[in-house]
């Protein structure tokens, strides 16, 4: 849960690096809370709860995605691949599961810290 809260707190921090654990734990809790929001949406009949949830967490999600891409030596702009249906998602998943590179232009290797 702390990884999720840290990701939300750093919602405008597009610099630095995020390790795989930080990234995937954020998305685990993002997904759990999304499903909770979907259940609440069904129970209340309000069709906007998941939309509001997704919009509220758009910046933190883009931020942690950019930091994860920085960790493997890529710019955060690679997230624009999501515009391409399915293919962009698959390519980004492949990028996100890669191990941390050594020190790069985005900072020191977080594994060493």
Residue frames as a rotation matrix with the C-alpha (Angstrom) as fourth column:
UNK 1
0.570 0.822 0.000 0.00
0.822 -0.570 0.000 0.00
0.000 0.000 -1.000 0.00
UNK 2
0.328 -0.524 -0.786 2.92
0.251 -0.754 0.607 2.34
-0.911 -0.397 -0.115 0.71
UNK 3
-0.696 -0.587 0.414 4.09
0.526 -0.025 0.850 2.02
-0.489 0.809 0.326 -2.90
UNK 4
-0.038 0.780 0.625 0.68
0.941 -0.182 0.284 3.20
0.335 0.599 -0.727 -4.08
UNK 5
0.790 0.355 -0.499 0.63
0.551 -0.768 0.326 6.14
-0.268 -0.533 -0.803 -1.68
UNK 6
-0.101 -0.905 -0.413 4.20
0.286 -0.424 0.859 7.09
-0.953 -0.032 0.302 -2.59
UNK 7
-0.627 -0.078 0.775 3.23
0.774 0.050 0.632 7.02
-0.088 0.996 0.029 -6.27
UNK 8
0.423 0.860 0.285 0.28
0.843 -0.489 0.223 9.31
0.331 0.146 -0.932 -5.60
UNK 9
0.631 -0.237 -0.739 2.40
0.406 -0.710 0.575 11.68
-0.661 -0.663 -0.352 -3.51
UNK 10
-0.446 -0.866 -0.225 4.93
0.133 -0.313 0.940 11.98
-0.885 0.390 0.255 -6.35
UNK 11
0.344 0.785 0.516 2.18
0.601 0.238 -0.763 12.71
-0.721 0.572 -0.390 -8.88
UNK 12
0.990 -0.015 -0.138 4.10
-0.111 -0.678 -0.726 15.45
-0.082 0.735 -0.673 -10.71
UNK 13
0.189 -0.975 0.117 7.58
-0.606 -0.022 0.795 13.97
-0.772 -0.222 -0.595 -10.33
UNK 14
0.983 0.172 -0.060 8.48
-0.142 0.513 -0.846 12.88
-0.115 0.841 0.529 -13.83
UNK 15
0.263 -0.956 -0.130 12.21
-0.752 -0.119 -0.648 12.78
0.604 0.268 -0.750 -13.07
UNK 16
-0.274 -0.469 0.840 14.27
-0.889 0.457 -0.035 10.03
-0.367 -0.756 -0.542 -11.56
UNK 17
-0.597 -0.067 -0.800 13.74
-0.483 0.825 0.291 6.30
0.641 0.561 -0.525 -11.70
UNK 18
0.228 0.688 0.689 11.27
-0.956 0.293 0.023 3.72
-0.186 -0.664 0.724 -10.39
UNK 19
-0.829 -0.531 0.178 12.22
-0.512 0.847 0.143 0.11
-0.227 0.028 -0.974 -9.79
UNK 20
-0.644 0.580 -0.498 10.03
-0.126 0.563 0.817 -2.73
0.754 0.589 -0.290 -10.97
UNK 21
-0.578 0.428 -0.694 8.66
0.795 0.489 -0.360 -3.44
0.185 -0.760 -0.623 -7.49
UNK 22
-0.722 0.288 -0.630 7.61
0.096 -0.859 -0.503 0.18
-0.686 -0.424 0.592 -6.98
UNK 23
-0.744 0.400 -0.535 5.92
-0.665 -0.372 0.648 0.25
0.060 0.838 0.542 -10.38
UNK 24
-0.571 0.520 -0.635 4.11
0.006 0.777 0.630 -3.09
0.821 0.356 -0.447 -10.16
UNK 25
-0.652 0.358 -0.669 2.98
0.753 0.205 -0.625 -2.60
-0.086 -0.911 -0.403 -6.56
UNK 26
-0.760 0.402 -0.510 1.49
-0.330 -0.916 -0.230 0.76
-0.560 -0.006 0.829 -7.57
UNK 27
-0.570 0.546 -0.613 -0.41
-0.714 0.038 0.699 -0.92
0.406 0.837 0.368 -10.39
UNK 28
-0.716 0.338 -0.610 -1.55
0.464 0.884 -0.055 -3.79
0.521 -0.323 -0.790 -8.18
UNK 29
-0.594 0.491 -0.637 -3.25
0.572 -0.298 -0.764 -1.37
-0.565 -0.819 -0.104 -5.79
UNK 30
-0.738 0.340 -0.583 -4.45
-0.584 -0.755 0.299 0.83
-0.338 0.561 0.755 -8.67
UNK 31
-0.660 0.461 -0.593 -6.21
-0.291 0.571 0.768 -2.22
0.692 0.679 -0.243 -10.12
UNK 32
-0.659 0.416 -0.626 -7.65
0.729 0.558 -0.397 -3.36
0.184 -0.718 -0.671 -6.78
UNK 33
-0.608 0.415 -0.676 -9.06
0.188 -0.752 -0.631 0.10
-0.771 -0.511 0.380 -6.09
UNK 34
-0.776 0.338 -0.533 -10.37
-0.630 -0.363 0.687 0.32
0.039 0.868 0.495 -9.66
UNK 35
-0.634 0.548 -0.545 -12.36
0.226 0.806 0.548 -2.88
0.739 0.224 -0.635 -9.15
UNK 36
-0.577 0.428 -0.696 -13.70
0.748 -0.067 -0.661 -1.57
-0.329 -0.901 -0.282 -5.84
UNK 37
-0.689 0.304 -0.658 -14.76
-0.340 -0.937 -0.077 1.61
-0.640 0.171 0.749 -7.65
UNK 38
-0.768 0.406 -0.496 -16.44
-0.427 0.252 0.868 -0.51
0.478 0.878 -0.020 -10.35
UNK 39
-0.589 0.566 -0.577 -18.40
0.714 0.699 -0.042 -2.45
0.379 -0.437 -0.816 -7.72
UNK 40
-0.545 0.368 -0.753 -19.48
0.420 -0.658 -0.625 0.81
-0.726 -0.657 0.204 -6.06
UNK 41
-0.809 0.217 -0.547 -20.43
-0.548 -0.615 0.567 2.12
-0.214 0.758 0.616 -9.48
UNK 42
-0.700 0.553 -0.451 -22.66
0.060 0.675 0.735 -0.92
0.711 0.488 -0.506 -10.06
UNK 43
-0.512 0.490 -0.705 -24.24
0.858 0.331 -0.394 -0.75
0.040 -0.806 -0.590 -6.62
UNK 44
-0.452 0.298 -0.841 -25.03
0.266 -0.855 -0.446 2.95
-0.852 -0.425 0.307 -6.81
UNK 45
0.397 0.594 0.700 -25.90
0.837 0.080 -0.542 3.11
-0.378 0.800 -0.466 -10.49
UNK 46
0.699 -0.259 -0.667 -23.56
-0.277 -0.957 0.081 6.08
-0.659 0.129 -0.741 -10.92
UNK 47
0.864 -0.301 0.404 -21.74
0.501 0.593 -0.630 5.52
-0.050 0.747 0.663 -14.24
UNK 48
0.706 -0.573 0.417 -18.99
-0.182 -0.716 -0.674 8.04
0.685 0.400 -0.609 -13.51
UNK 49
0.884 -0.354 0.305 -17.19
-0.312 0.039 0.949 6.62
-0.348 -0.934 -0.076 -10.47
UNK 50
0.439 -0.765 0.472 -14.55
0.685 0.624 0.375 4.68
-0.581 0.159 0.798 -12.43
UNK 51
0.453 -0.246 0.857 -14.11
0.679 -0.528 -0.511 7.59
0.578 0.813 -0.072 -14.84
UNK 52
0.829 -0.122 0.546 -13.49
-0.378 -0.842 0.385 9.98
0.413 -0.526 -0.744 -11.95
UNK 53
0.771 -0.558 0.305 -11.11
0.013 0.494 0.869 7.46
-0.636 -0.666 0.388 -10.36
UNK 54
0.367 -0.640 0.675 -9.12
0.911 0.392 -0.123 7.03
-0.186 0.660 0.728 -13.58
UNK 55
0.523 -0.136 0.841 -8.95
0.357 -0.861 -0.361 10.78
0.774 0.489 -0.402 -14.20
UNK 56
0.922 -0.150 0.357 -7.89
-0.382 -0.504 0.775 11.48
0.064 -0.851 -0.522 -10.61
UNK 57
0.510 -0.753 0.416 -5.00
-0.002 0.483 0.876 9.04
-0.860 -0.448 0.245 -10.91
UNK 58
0.931 -0.145 0.334 -3.97
0.352 0.117 -0.929 9.86
0.095 0.982 0.160 -14.48
UNK 59
0.609 -0.739 0.289 -1.01
-0.595 -0.666 -0.450 12.08
0.525 0.102 -0.845 -13.49
UNK 60
0.246 -0.564 0.789 0.40
-0.801 0.341 0.493 9.73
-0.547 -0.752 -0.367 -10.83
UNK 61
0.648 0.054 0.759 0.08
0.213 0.945 -0.249 6.83
-0.731 0.323 0.601 -13.27
UNK 62
0.901 -0.354 0.251 1.86
0.174 -0.234 -0.957 8.70
0.398 0.905 -0.149 -16.07
UNK 63
0.522 -0.716 0.463 4.49
-0.824 -0.564 0.056 9.85
0.221 -0.410 -0.885 -13.60
UNK 64
0.254 -0.437 0.863 5.37
-0.519 0.691 0.503 6.41
-0.816 -0.575 -0.051 -12.30
UNK 65
0.817 0.057 0.574 5.30
0.416 0.632 -0.654 5.06
-0.399 0.773 0.492 -15.86
UNK 66
0.815 -0.553 0.176 7.80
-0.242 -0.599 -0.763 7.71
0.527 0.579 -0.622 -16.94
UNK 67
0.280 -0.733 0.620 10.07
-0.948 -0.110 0.298 6.94
-0.150 -0.671 -0.726 -13.98
UNK 68
0.490 -0.073 0.869 9.88
-0.056 0.992 0.115 3.21
-0.870 -0.104 0.482 -14.76
UNK 69
0.912 -0.164 0.375 10.87
0.398 0.141 -0.907 3.87
0.096 0.976 0.194 -18.37
UNK 70
0.618 -0.732 0.288 13.72
-0.692 -0.680 -0.244 6.07
0.374 -0.049 -0.926 -17.13
UNK 71
0.425 -0.440 0.791 14.96
-0.607 0.510 0.610 3.10
-0.671 -0.739 -0.050 -15.11
UNK 72
0.424 -0.268 0.865 15.55
0.545 0.838 -0.007 1.13
-0.724 0.475 0.501 -18.30
UNK 73
-0.552 -0.805 -0.218 17.08
0.377 -0.474 0.796 4.12
-0.744 0.357 0.565 -20.08
UNK 74
-0.466 0.472 0.748 14.05
0.815 -0.101 0.571 5.22
0.345 0.876 -0.338 -22.10
UNK 75
-0.952 0.182 0.245 12.23
-0.222 -0.964 -0.144 8.52
0.210 -0.192 0.959 -22.12
UNK 76
-0.635 0.767 0.092 8.76
0.100 0.200 -0.975 8.79
-0.766 -0.610 -0.204 -20.60
UNK 77
-0.249 0.529 -0.811 7.39
-0.867 -0.495 -0.056 9.76
-0.431 0.689 0.582 -24.00
UNK 78
-0.922 -0.101 -0.373 7.37
-0.268 0.862 0.431 6.05
0.277 0.498 -0.822 -24.88
UNK 79
-0.683 0.724 0.096 4.07
0.222 0.331 -0.917 5.92
-0.695 -0.605 -0.387 -22.99
UNK 80
-0.202 0.599 -0.775 2.48
-0.793 -0.564 -0.230 7.43
-0.574 0.568 0.589 -26.08
UNK 81
-0.909 -0.138 -0.393 2.64
-0.350 0.765 0.541 3.92
0.226 0.630 -0.743 -27.53
UNK 82
-0.696 0.708 0.121 -0.61
0.309 0.448 -0.839 3.34
-0.648 -0.546 -0.531 -25.66
UNK 83
-0.175 0.619 -0.766 -2.27
-0.717 -0.613 -0.332 5.26
-0.675 0.491 0.551 -28.49
UNK 84
-0.471 -0.053 -0.881 -1.67
-0.757 0.536 0.373 2.23
0.452 0.843 -0.292 -30.73
UNK 85
0.511 0.766 0.390 -4.33
-0.858 0.431 0.278 -0.35
0.045 -0.477 0.878 -29.83
UNK 86
0.993 -0.005 0.120 -2.97
-0.031 0.953 0.302 -3.57
-0.116 -0.304 0.946 -28.30
UNK 87
0.503 -0.861 0.079 0.50
0.598 0.281 -0.750 -3.35
0.624 0.425 0.656 -29.90
UNK 88
0.008 -0.488 0.873 1.47
-0.342 -0.822 -0.456 -0.29
0.940 -0.295 -0.173 -27.86
UNK 89
0.656 0.324 0.682 0.26
-0.746 0.135 0.653 -1.96
0.119 -0.937 0.330 -24.66
UNK 90
0.950 -0.307 -0.055 2.28
0.309 0.951 0.026 -5.11
0.044 -0.042 0.998 -25.38
UNK 91
0.210 -0.918 0.336 5.46
0.410 -0.229 -0.883 -3.16
0.887 0.324 0.328 -26.15
UNK 92
0.084 -0.144 0.986 5.11
-0.679 -0.733 -0.049 -1.14
0.729 -0.665 -0.159 -22.94
UNK 93
0.912 0.232 0.339 4.58
-0.407 0.621 0.670 -4.29
-0.055 -0.749 0.660 -20.86
UNK 94
0.672 -0.737 -0.072 7.81
0.631 0.620 -0.466 -5.69
0.389 0.268 0.882 -22.33
UNK 95
-0.051 -0.689 0.723 9.59
-0.005 -0.724 -0.690 -2.46
0.999 -0.039 0.033 -21.40
UNK 96
0.352 0.288 0.890 8.12
-0.783 -0.430 0.449 -2.36
0.512 -0.856 0.075 -17.89
UNK 97
0.996 0.045 0.082 9.24
-0.083 0.832 0.549 -5.91
-0.044 -0.553 0.832 -16.99
UNK 98
0.432 -0.902 -0.023 12.87
0.275 0.156 -0.949 -5.29
0.859 0.403 0.316 -17.99
UNK 99
0.407 -0.410 -0.816 15.46
0.910 0.108 0.400 -5.15
-0.076 -0.905 0.418 -15.24
UNK 100
0.886 -0.132 -0.444 17.06
-0.016 -0.967 0.255 -1.87
-0.463 -0.219 -0.859 -14.15
UNK 101
0.598 -0.758 0.260 20.00
0.410 0.011 -0.912 -0.68
0.688 0.652 0.318 -16.17
UNK 102
-0.178 -0.733 -0.656 23.12
0.984 -0.146 -0.103 0.63
-0.020 -0.664 0.748 -14.51
UNK 103
-0.148 0.077 -0.986 23.51
0.320 -0.939 -0.122 4.37
-0.936 -0.334 0.114 -13.91
UNK 104
-0.190 0.119 0.975 22.10
0.977 -0.073 0.200 6.35
0.095 0.990 -0.102 -16.82
UNK 105
-0.754 -0.170 0.634 21.20
0.276 -0.959 0.071 9.92
0.596 0.228 0.770 -17.73
UNK 106
0.228 0.926 0.300 18.12
-0.108 -0.282 0.953 9.70
0.968 -0.250 0.036 -15.47
UNK 107
0.478 -0.122 0.870 20.11
-0.857 -0.284 0.431 8.99
0.194 -0.951 -0.240 -12.32
UNK 108
-0.627 -0.743 0.234 21.90
-0.778 0.589 -0.218 6.37
0.024 -0.319 -0.948 -10.31
UNK 109
-0.426 0.424 -0.799 20.72
-0.070 0.865 0.497 2.78
0.902 0.268 -0.338 -10.34
UNK 110
0.198 0.571 0.797 18.08
-0.842 -0.317 0.437 2.55
0.502 -0.758 0.418 -7.58
UNK 111
0.795 0.028 -0.606 19.21
0.151 0.958 0.243 -1.02
0.588 -0.285 0.757 -6.80
UNK 112
-0.171 -0.970 -0.171 22.53
0.588 0.039 -0.808 0.36
0.790 -0.239 0.564 -5.60
UNK 113
-0.345 0.070 0.936 20.89
-0.446 -0.890 -0.098 2.96
0.826 -0.451 0.338 -3.34
